[in-house]
């Protein structure tokens, strides 16, 4: 496995800089997820680590060795893409064996690796099938199995579950998490889905416009976002943002221009240290919980997450209580102030 370091790494396509001076340290055997909106540079950063794109400036090191000029095979990486990229005329066995043949791996060793990968991914009974005879999840497992047979230092995943339906994505998330535990491998995973990031990662790297906004464990980013962007991106439903003048009755420092509150911290009905009121736009009833969308005349509706069923009418009015201790405070630069300001 490998420790990976990025030092002031930038990538330019002509005059456009897509990665801007990124510094990162990824630990050996760590599962790191790059997350951010479309166009933030997460896939480009992954391709730079893989050696599929050249670095414009800065250094990438694997185990303290600079790899800028190394090819992907020389770096010891294996990559799994959004598209399965399987050879349709080959069986599962042949697809998994193909790379080992190209590398002139000893036949008994190649056979052992394919069988071991098939066992780990529960592909034992599918080795003679062609890709067209497999489900989407099975095809993605074959693509992962092909990567496993190479015994790479680093596994790189570029939005591997995007082509799967919701149920299969959940199943594959579990399988990838178990795979990391079994292989004890260094893994970097790119996704735009923050739920995938939260459920899979040891640490998450949040990117915006080619820059790292925050790095931390899922719970750290959720509870202690460094800025407004991270606060709004991590969490489902996303954090609500209100003008600092709106929650009357709560002492808010003068440098604060906006407050944030997560939907699950709002209390439908009376209660809390301040109350907001709005027109009910819609209610999403999900069984164990309900999401109530309130129109307060802001750019976005305020979402209240309530356990169980709710008795509110669309186009009627509803109130929600804000507990002061659950508010996040943001200054004019979008920085999130520490909770101590409440005291």
C-alpha positions, 0 to 999 in steps of 0.5 A: 500500500502507499502514503500519497502526498500532494504538494502545491499541485496545479493543473492548467488546460491552456489558460484555465486552471482547474486544480489550484495549488492543492496540498494533501496528505493521504495516509497508508491504507486510508479510504479517502473520498473526493467530493464536490459539485460537478466541475469542482476538479475532483476527477481531474485531481484523481487523474493527476494522482493516477498519472493519466494527466500531467501535473502543471506544477507541484509534486505528487509523491508515493511513499516519499518518491516523486511520481510526476514522470511515472506512468500509471503502471509504474505508480502501482495504481488500479482504477475503476471508472464509471463505465465498466469498460469490459471486453464484451466478447470475453468471459468474466474470467478472461476479462479479469485475466487479461491484464495479467496476461499483458503483464506476463504474470506467471500463469499459476500466480495469475490463476490464483489472483483471479480466483481470489478476486472472484471469491472476494467479490462473489463472482465464483459462479459467474466466471464463464458468463459474458458481460451481457449476461450480467447485471449492472452491479455484477459488471461493476464487481468484475471491473473491481475484480480486474483491479484487485488482480493487479495487487496495486498500491492504490485503488482509484474509483471515479464515480463507479456507482453513477450508472446503477439504480438506487438499490444497487448503489446501496448494495455496492457501497456496502461491498466497497466498504467491505472490500476496503476492510478485507484488502486493507488498501489505500483507496481514493474514491470520487463522487458528487454524492455526499451520502456516498462520501459520508458512508464510505470515507475515513476522511473526506476532501471537499473541493470547490473550483479546484481548491480544497475547502476542508478535509476531515472525517465525515462527522467532523465535516458534518458537525464542524464545517469550516465555511458556508460551502462545506456546511451547505454541501455536507448533509441531506437535506442540506443545511438551511441558511437564514439572514442573521436578523431573522431569528429574533430573540437570539443574541448573535454577534454583530460580525455575523451576516448569516446563520445556518441550522440543519433540518433535523434541529428545527422543531416543528411547532412551538419551541426553541429559542426563536420561532420562524413561520412560513407558508408550507410549499410541500411535504415529503412523507417518507414513512419514518420521517417527514420533510416540510418545506417552508416559504419564508420569502428567501431564495430557498425554502427552509426544510424542517425534518420531523420524525414520523407523520406531520399534520400540516396542510400545503399552502397553510402556515407552519412554525418551527422553533430554532434552538440557539445552541444548534445554530451555525454562524457565518461572517461576511467571508463565509467562515463558520465561527466556533460554537464558543461565540454563543457563550 
